[in-house]
Amino acid sequence: MSGVRRLGRRWRRQRPLRTRLAVAASAAVALVAVGMCTAAFFVIRYEMFHQLDLNLTQSATRVIQENRDGGPQVVAGECRYLSAPACAQIVPALPAEDPAHPYLLPVSAPVREVATGDRAPYFSNITLSGKPMRMLTTRLGDDKALQVALRSDSVEKGVRQAAGLLAVIGAAGVLLAAGLGYWVSRTGLAPVARLTATAERIASTRDPRHRIELPPGPPDREDEVTRLAASFNTMLGELEQSVTAQRRLVADASHELRTPLTALRTNAELLARADRLTDAQRDRAAGALARQLREVTGLVNDLIELARDEEPTPLLEEVRIAALAEHAVAAARAHWPSTPFTLHIAPDAAETVRPGVPARLTRLLTNLLDNAAKFSPEGLPVEVELTASRRAASGSGSGSGSGSGSGERLELTVRDHGPGITTEDLPYVFDRFYRAETARALPGSGLGLAMARQIARAHGAELTAEQAQGGGAVFRLTFG
């Protein structure tokens, strides 16, 4: 038996899904068809023999009424023909009381038992003169039994004809089941076949722009396979966006690196001929080389930061945002001495904590402050404000710490008094390497704000930009 199971498992592994589904569907429908035909055969056979038994019972009742006081004898013996009445004979309980003439129907021990009342009446099949007969043996008065028989070959012929007809119907049902199984597997797995073909085409061409064609219809009436195809299309869309973003990042990074690398090579070649330069020229070339190295290092570090999608959970800790803001503002004052920075922390936000990575959050605030200082005119302040407000529908809180901000919304704003963000530039201000026309001449790679938004989203926060009233730009960092 285990060998049969292993053979069946091997067969299933070697056959494609469409064949297995067709075989399973065909077997199910064929089993139902054969089962129905078998049940119909037994029902027809039972009804036909039941009708014959009713005729025998009626004939026995008539003979009993006519020969209630008769002795052992053959009452009727012309049942050899289909149209003849039933054969009937009365049999005593004791063989010694049998009549001188022989019986027409066979007499056995069970017949004597019926005569004595030791056995219930019963039906049996016999053969008389080479013809099949159906016989009823029942009790007649005291110590006598009545045997009644009718030709049953017409019934048996009808049973055989029904069996043949049902066998043909069953065979047709099996063939129909095979056709239906093939159609079901072909129709049901058509989206899967398209999905497989699309996946193979993407694997061979490495082009995620291909999509699976979905059948028309409302989304709420889609079946499981259609939803699978739709999910695969969604995955392909995400993959295409990811591949496009990667290609754009590589292209933009290559473009941004080309200029500083060219300058580095020029200054390095210039310093290689230092014996031909004056001391002032050497110092100027060395300073430019060091400056360009810092720019390339910063650009590479920014690219590495942007390549990180999210923070590993073990690195998270409870961070007090107010202390982080104080540290970032202090560092910005040292880096931008000509730009005044003001910091206002609301009392209810001073002790508020959020789960995060301190180094990444510090990088986020530093990028926002550097961006604001870069665009602020000399002498005009960069205003930083941290506030907290009660959420409209407080849940269980996103953090696991004990800070008072578990049910509060925390908001940090950074405002400058520079030229602001134009309406045309506002949708692209967080794009990688995007630089507005007014910022082309300023230092930077165009990655700071993109990195800031990525860090914010990795911490469950949202970073937005807007034009400030009275001029300048406002960047708003909101923790839920």
C-alpha positions as CSV (number, residue, x, y, z in Angstrom):
1,M,0.0,0.0,0.0
2,S,2.9,2.3,0.8
3,G,4.3,1.6,-2.6
4,V,1.1,2.7,-4.2
5,R,1.2,5.9,-2.2
6,R,4.8,6.6,-3.3
7,L,3.9,5.9,-6.9
8,G,0.9,8.3,-6.6
9,R,3.1,11.0,-5.1
10,R,5.7,10.6,-7.8
11,W,3.0,10.9,-10.5
12,R,1.7,14.1,-8.9
13,R,5.1,15.6,-8.7
14,Q,5.9,14.8,-12.4
15,R,2.6,16.2,-13.8
16,P,1.9,19.9,-14.2
17,L,-0.8,21.6,-12.2
18,R,-3.2,21.8,-15.1
19,T,-3.1,18.0,-15.7
20,R,-3.5,17.3,-12.0
21,L,-6.5,19.7,-11.8
22,A,-8.1,18.2,-14.9
23,V,-7.7,14.7,-13.5
24,A,-9.1,15.7,-10.1
25,A,-12.1,17.5,-11.6
26,S,-12.7,14.7,-14.1
27,A,-12.4,12.0,-11.4
28,A,-14.9,13.9,-9.2
29,V,-17.5,14.4,-11.9
30,A,-17.0,10.8,-13.2
31,L,-17.4,9.4,-9.6
32,V,-20.6,11.3,-9.2
33,A,-21.9,10.1,-12.7
34,V,-21.0,6.5,-12.0
35,G,-22.4,6.7,-8.5
36,M,-25.7,8.1,-9.8
37,C,-26.0,5.4,-12.5
38,T,-25.2,2.7,-10.0
39,A,-27.9,4.0,-7.6
40,A,-30.4,4.3,-10.4
41,F,-29.7,0.7,-11.4
42,F,-30.4,-0.6,-8.0
43,V,-33.5,1.5,-7.7
44,I,-34.9,0.3,-11.0
45,R,-34.0,-3.3,-10.2
46,Y,-35.7,-3.1,-6.8
47,E,-38.9,-1.5,-8.3
48,M,-39.2,-4.0,-11.0
49,F,-38.8,-7.0,-8.7
50,H,-41.0,-5.3,-6.1
51,Q,-43.8,-5.0,-8.7
52,L,-43.4,-8.7,-9.5
53,D,-43.6,-9.6,-5.8
54,L,-46.8,-7.5,-5.6
55,N,-48.3,-9.6,-8.4
56,L,-47.3,-12.8,-6.6
57,T,-48.9,-11.6,-3.4
58,Q,-52.1,-10.7,-5.2
59,S,-52.2,-14.1,-6.9
60,A,-51.5,-15.9,-3.5
61,T,-54.3,-13.9,-1.9
62,R,-56.7,-15.0,-4.6
63,V,-55.7,-18.7,-4.4
64,I,-56.0,-18.6,-0.6
65,Q,-59.6,-17.2,-0.8
66,E,-60.5,-19.9,-3.4
67,N,-58.8,-22.9,-1.7
68,R,-58.9,-22.1,2.0
69,D,-60.1,-25.6,2.9
70,G,-58.4,-27.5,0.0
71,G,-55.9,-30.2,0.6
72,P,-52.4,-30.7,-0.8
73,Q,-52.5,-30.3,-4.6
74,V,-51.4,-28.4,-7.6
75,V,-53.9,-25.6,-8.0
76,A,-52.7,-24.1,-11.2
77,G,-49.9,-25.3,-13.5
78,E,-49.9,-23.2,-16.7
79,C,-47.3,-20.6,-15.8
80,R,-44.8,-21.6,-18.5
81,Y,-46.1,-18.7,-20.7
82,L,-45.7,-15.0,-20.0
83,S,-49.5,-14.4,-20.3
84,A,-50.5,-17.4,-18.2
85,P,-51.7,-17.0,-14.6
86,A,-49.4,-17.9,-11.7
87,C,-48.6,-21.5,-10.9
88,A,-49.8,-22.5,-7.4
89,Q,-49.7,-25.5,-5.2
90,I,-50.6,-26.4,-1.6
91,V,-47.9,-28.3,0.3
92,P,-48.6,-30.0,3.7
93,A,-46.2,-29.8,6.7
94,L,-45.6,-33.6,6.6
95,P,-44.3,-35.3,3.5
96,A,-46.5,-38.3,4.2
97,E,-49.6,-36.2,3.3
98,D,-48.3,-35.2,-0.1
99,P,-50.6,-36.0,-3.0
100,A,-50.0,-38.9,-5.4
101,H,-49.3,-36.6,-8.3
102,P,-45.9,-34.9,-8.3
103,Y,-45.6,-31.2,-7.5
104,L,-45.0,-28.7,-10.3
105,L,-42.8,-26.4,-8.1
106,P,-39.8,-27.6,-6.1
107,V,-40.5,-28.4,-2.5
108,S,-37.7,-28.0,0.0
109,A,-37.3,-28.1,3.8
110,P,-38.0,-24.3,4.2
111,V,-41.4,-24.8,2.5
112,R,-42.3,-27.4,5.3
113,E,-41.1,-24.9,7.9
114,V,-43.4,-22.2,6.5
115,A,-46.3,-24.7,6.7
116,T,-45.6,-25.4,10.4
117,G,-45.2,-21.7,11.2
118,D,-41.5,-22.1,12.0
119,R,-40.4,-19.8,9.2
120,A,-41.8,-16.5,7.8
121,P,-43.1,-16.3,4.2
122,Y,-40.3,-15.6,1.7
123,F,-39.6,-14.9,-2.0
124,S,-37.1,-17.0,-4.0
125,N,-35.8,-17.4,-7.6
126,I,-36.2,-20.8,-9.3
127,T,-35.9,-22.3,-12.8
128,L,-38.9,-24.2,-14.2
129,S,-38.7,-25.9,-17.7
130,G,-35.6,-23.8,-18.4
131,K,-37.4,-20.5,-17.6
132,P,-36.5,-18.2,-14.7
133,M,-39.3,-17.9,-12.1
134,R,-40.1,-15.8,-9.1
135,M,-41.8,-17.8,-6.3
136,L,-43.6,-16.8,-3.1
137,T,-44.0,-19.3,-0.3
138,T,-46.5,-18.3,2.4
139,R,-48.6,-20.1,5.0
140,L,-52.2,-21.4,4.2
141,G,-54.2,-22.3,7.3
142,D,-52.8,-24.9,9.7
143,D,-49.9,-27.1,8.7
144,K,-50.1,-26.1,5.0
145,A,-48.0,-23.8,2.8
146,L,-48.9,-22.2,-0.5
147,Q,-46.4,-21.8,-3.3
148,V,-47.1,-19.3,-6.1
149,A,-44.7,-18.7,-9.0
150,L,-44.6,-16.3,-12.1
151,R,-42.2,-16.0,-15.0
152,S,-39.5,-13.4,-14.2
153,D,-37.5,-13.4,-17.4
154,S,-39.2,-10.2,-18.6
155,V,-38.2,-8.5,-15.4
156,E,-34.7,-9.8,-15.6
157,K,-34.5,-8.7,-19.3
158,G,-35.7,-5.2,-18.2
159,V,-33.1,-5.1,-15.5
160,R,-30.4,-6.1,-18.0
161,Q,-31.6,-3.4,-20.5
162,A,-31.5,-0.8,-17.7
163,A,-28.0,-1.9,-16.7
164,G,-26.8,-1.6,-20.3
165,L,-28.5,1.8,-20.8
166,L,-27.1,3.1,-17.5
167,A,-23.6,1.8,-18.4
168,V,-23.8,3.8,-21.6
169,I,-24.9,6.9,-19.7
170,G,-22.2,6.4,-17.2
171,A,-19.5,6.0,-19.9
172,A,-20.8,9.2,-21.6
173,G,-20.7,10.9,-18.1
174,V,-17.1,9.9,-17.7
175,L,-16.2,11.3,-21.1
176,L,-18.1,14.4,-20.4
177,A,-16.3,14.6,-17.0
178,A,-13.0,14.4,-18.8
179,G,-14.0,17.2,-21.2
180,L,-15.3,19.3,-18.3
181,G,-12.2,18.7,-16.3
182,Y,-10.0,19.8,-19.1
183,W,-12.1,22.9,-19.7
184,V,-12.2,23.7,-15.9
185,S,-8.4,23.4,-15.6
186,R,-7.8,25.4,-18.8
187,T,-10.2,28.2,-17.8
188,G,-9.5,28.2,-14.1
189,L,-5.7,28.3,-14.6
190,A,-5.7,30.7,-17.5
191,P,-4.7,33.7,-15.2
192,V,-2.1,31.5,-13.5
193,A,-0.7,30.6,-17.0
194,R,-0.6,34.3,-17.9
195,L,1.1,35.1,-14.5
196,T,3.7,32.4,-15.2
197,A,4.3,33.6,-18.7
198,T,4.7,37.2,-17.4
199,A,7.1,36.1,-14.7
200,E,9.2,34.1,-17.2
201,R,9.2,37.1,-19.6
202,I,10.3,39.4,-16.8
203,A,13.0,36.9,-15.7
204,S,14.3,36.7,-19.3
205,T,14.1,40.4,-20.2
206,R,14.6,41.9,-16.7
207,D,11.9,44.4,-17.6
208,P,9.3,44.8,-14.8
209,R,7.0,46.9,-17.0
210,H,5.0,43.9,-18.2
211,R,1.6,43.3,-16.6
212,I,-1.0,40.5,-16.5
213,E,-4.2,41.2,-18.4
214,L,-7.1,41.1,-16.0
215,P,-10.7,40.2,-17.1
216,P,-13.1,43.1,-17.0
217,G,-15.5,43.4,-14.1
218,P,-15.9,45.2,-10.8
219,P,-13.2,44.5,-8.2
220,D,-15.8,43.1,-5.6
221,R,-16.6,40.2,-8.0
222,E,-13.1,39.1,-8.7
223,D,-12.2,35.5,-7.9
224,E,-9.1,34.3,-6.0
225,V,-7.0,33.8,-9.1
226,T,-7.9,37.2,-10.5
227,R,-7.0,38.8,-7.1
228,L,-3.7,36.9,-7.2
229,A,-3.0,38.3,-10.7
230,A,-4.0,41.8,-9.5
231,S,-1.6,41.4,-6.5
232,F,1.1,40.3,-8.9
233,N,0.5,43.4,-11.0
234,T,0.7,45.6,-7.9
235,M,4.0,43.9,-7.0
236,L,5.3,44.5,-10.5
237,G,4.4,48.1,-10.2
238,E,6.3,48.4,-6.9
239,L,9.2,46.6,-8.4
240,E,9.2,48.9,-11.5
241,Q,9.2,52.0,-9.2
242,S,12.0,50.5,-7.1
243,V,14.1,49.7,-10.2
244,T,13.4,53.1,-11.7
245,A,14.3,54.8,-8.4
246,Q,17.5,52.8,-8.2
247,R,18.5,53.7,-11.8
248,R,17.6,57.3,-11.2
249,L,19.6,57.4,-8.0
250,V,22.6,55.8,-9.7
251,A,22.3,58.2,-12.7
252,D,21.9,61.3,-10.4
253,A,24.7,60.2,-8.1
254,S,27.0,59.7,-11.1
255,H,26.1,63.1,-12.4
256,E,26.7,64.8,-9.0
257,L,30.0,62.9,-8.5
258,R,31.4,63.8,-11.9
259,T,32.1,67.5,-11.1
260,P,33.9,67.0,-7.7
261,L,35.8,64.0,-8.9
262,T,37.0,66.0,-11.9
263,A,38.1,68.9,-9.6
264,L,39.8,66.4,-7.3
265,R,41.8,64.9,-10.2
266,T,42.7,68.4,-11.5
267,N,44.0,69.6,-8.0
268,A,45.8,66.3,-7.5
269,E,47.5,66.6,-10.8
270,L,48.4,70.2,-9.9
271,L,49.9,69.2,-6.6
272,A,51.9,66.5,-8.4
273,R,53.8,69.3,-10.0
274,A,54.3,71.2,-6.7
275,D,57.9,72.1,-7.5
276,R,56.6,74.4,-10.2
277,L,54.1,76.2,-7.9
278,T,54.6,78.9,-5.4
279,D,53.8,78.4,-1.7
280,A,50.6,80.3,-2.1
281,Q,49.5,78.3,-5.1
282,R,50.3,75.0,-3.3
283,D,48.3,76.1,-0.2
284,R,45.4,77.1,-2.4
285,A,45.4,73.8,-4.3
286,A,45.7,71.8,-1.1
287,G,42.8,73.7,0.5
288,A,40.7,73.1,-2.6
289,L,41.6,69.5,-2.6
290,A,40.6,69.1,1.1
291,R,37.4,71.0,0.5
292,Q,36.4,68.8,-2.5
293,L,37.3,65.6,-0.5
294,R,34.9,66.8,2.2
295,E,32.2,67.3,-0.4
296,V,32.7,63.9,-1.9
297,T,32.8,62.3,1.5
298,G,29.6,64.0,2.5
299,L,27.9,63.1,-0.8
300,V,28.9,59.4,-0.4
301,N,27.7,59.4,3.2
302,D,24.4,60.9,2.1
303,L,24.0,58.2,-0.5
304,I,24.7,55.5,2.1
305,E,22.1,57.0,4.4
306,L,19.5,57.1,1.6
307,A,20.2,53.4,0.8
308,R,18.9,52.5,4.2
309,D,15.1,51.9,4.1
310,E,14.2,51.6,7.7
311,E,15.7,51.2,11.2
312,P,16.3,47.8,12.7
313,T,14.1,47.3,15.7
314,P,16.9,46.5,18.2
315,L,18.4,50.0,17.6
316,L,15.3,51.9,18.8
317,E,15.2,53.6,22.1
318,E,13.1,56.2,23.9
319,V,14.4,59.6,22.7
320,R,13.5,62.9,24.4
321,I,12.9,65.1,21.4
322,A,13.4,68.4,23.3
323,A,17.0,67.4,24.3
324,L,17.7,66.3,20.8
325,A,16.5,69.7,19.4
326,E,18.7,71.6,21.9
327,H,21.7,69.6,20.9
328,A,21.0,70.1,17.1
329,V,20.5,73.8,17.6
330,A,23.7,74.2,19.6
331,A,25.6,72.4,16.8
332,A,24.0,74.6,14.2
333,R,25.0,77.8,16.0
334,A,28.6,76.6,16.0
335,H,28.5,75.7,12.3
336,W,26.7,78.8,11.2
337,P,28.0,81.6,13.4
338,S,26.5,84.4,11.3
339,T,22.9,83.0,11.6
340,P,21.1,83.4,14.9
341,F,19.0,80.4,16.0
342,T,16.1,80.6,18.3
343,L,14.6,77.6,20.1
344,H,11.2,77.6,21.9
345,I,10.1,74.4,23.7
346,A,6.6,74.3,25.0
347,P,6.4,73.1,28.7
348,D,4.2,70.1,27.9
349,A,6.7,69.0,25.2
350,A,9.8,69.2,27.3
351,E,9.7,65.6,28.6
352,T,7.9,64.0,25.7
353,V,9.7,60.9,24.3
354,R,9.3,58.9,21.1
355,P,10.9,55.6,20.0
356,G,13.7,56.2,17.6
357,V,17.4,56.1,16.8
358,P,19.1,59.3,18.3
359,A,21.8,59.5,15.6
360,R,19.4,59.4,12.7
361,L,17.0,61.9,14.3
362,T,19.9,64.2,15.0
363,R,20.8,63.9,11.3
364,L,17.3,64.8,10.4
365,L,17.2,68.0,12.5
366,T,20.7,68.9,11.4
367,N,19.7,68.7,7.7
368,L,16.6,70.9,8.4
369,L,18.7,73.5,10.3
370,D,21.5,73.5,7.7
371,N,18.9,74.0,4.9
372,A,17.3,76.8,6.7
373,A,20.6,78.5,7.5
374,K,21.8,78.1,3.9
375,F,18.8,80.1,2.6
376,S,18.5,82.7,5.5
377,P,20.0,86.1,4.9
378,E,22.8,87.1,7.2
379,G,21.4,88.4,10.5
380,L,17.9,87.0,10.2
381,P,17.0,84.2,12.6
382,V,16.1,80.6,12.0
383,E,13.2,79.8,14.4
384,V,12.8,76.4,15.9
385,E,9.7,75.5,17.9
386,L,8.6,72.3,19.6
387,T,5.0,71.9,20.7
388,A,2.7,69.1,21.9
389,S,-1.0,68.8,21.6
390,R,-3.6,66.2,22.8
391,R,-4.7,63.9,20.0
392,A,-8.4,63.9,19.1
393,A,-8.7,60.1,19.5
394,S,-5.9,58.8,21.7
395,G,-5.1,55.1,21.3
396,S,-2.7,52.9,23.1
397,G,0.2,55.0,21.9
398,S,3.0,54.2,19.5
399,G,5.7,54.1,22.1
400,S,6.3,51.8,24.9
401,G,8.0,54.4,27.2
402,S,6.5,56.1,30.2
403,G,6.7,59.6,28.8
404,S,3.7,61.9,29.0
405,G,3.5,62.1,25.2
406,S,2.0,58.6,24.8
407,G,-1.3,60.2,24.0
408,E,0.0,63.5,22.5
409,R,0.9,64.7,19.1
410,L,4.4,66.2,18.9
411,E,5.3,68.9,16.3
412,L,8.7,70.5,15.6
413,T,8.8,73.4,13.1
414,V,11.9,75.0,11.5
415,R,11.3,78.4,9.8
416,D,13.7,80.6,7.9
417,H,13.3,84.1,6.5
418,G,14.8,83.4,3.1
419,P,13.3,83.6,-0.3
420,G,10.9,80.7,0.5
421,I,9.8,77.9,-1.8
422,T,8.0,78.7,-5.0
423,T,4.8,77.0,-6.0
424,E,6.5,75.2,-8.8
425,D,9.3,73.8,-6.6
426,L,7.1,72.8,-3.6
427,P,6.1,69.3,-4.9
428,Y,9.7,68.4,-5.6
429,V,11.5,69.8,-2.6
430,F,12.0,66.4,-1.1
431,D,13.1,64.7,-4.3
432,R,16.7,63.3,-4.4
433,F,19.2,65.7,-6.1
434,Y,16.5,68.3,-6.8
435,R,17.7,71.8,-6.5
436,A,15.6,74.9,-7.1
437,E,16.9,77.6,-9.5
438,T,17.7,79.9,-6.6
439,A,19.8,77.1,-5.0
440,R,22.0,76.2,-7.9
441,A,24.9,78.4,-6.8
442,L,24.7,77.3,-3.1
443,P,26.7,74.4,-1.7
444,G,25.1,71.0,-1.2
445,S,24.2,67.9,-3.1
446,G,20.4,68.1,-3.0
447,L,20.1,65.0,-0.8
448,G,19.6,66.6,2.6
449,L,15.8,67.1,2.5
450,A,15.3,63.7,0.8
451,M,17.2,62.1,3.6
452,A,15.3,64.0,6.2
453,R,11.9,62.8,4.9
454,Q,13.2,59.2,4.7
455,I,14.4,59.3,8.3
456,A,11.1,60.8,9.4
457,R,9.0,58.1,7.7
458,A,11.3,55.4,9.2
459,H,10.3,56.7,12.6
460,G,6.6,56.9,11.9
461,A,6.6,60.7,11.5
462,E,5.7,63.0,8.7
463,L,7.8,65.8,7.3
464,T,6.2,68.6,5.2
465,A,7.2,71.9,3.7
466,E,5.1,75.0,3.1
467,Q,5.5,78.7,2.5
468,A,5.6,80.8,5.6
469,Q,3.5,83.9,6.1
470,G,5.6,87.0,5.6
471,G,8.2,85.1,3.6
472,G,10.5,82.2,4.1
473,A,9.8,78.5,4.4
474,V,8.5,76.3,7.2
475,F,9.4,72.7,7.6
476,R,7.0,70.8,9.9
477,L,8.0,67.5,11.5
478,T,5.0,65.7,13.1
479,F,5.2,62.7,15.4
480,G,1.8,60.9,15.9
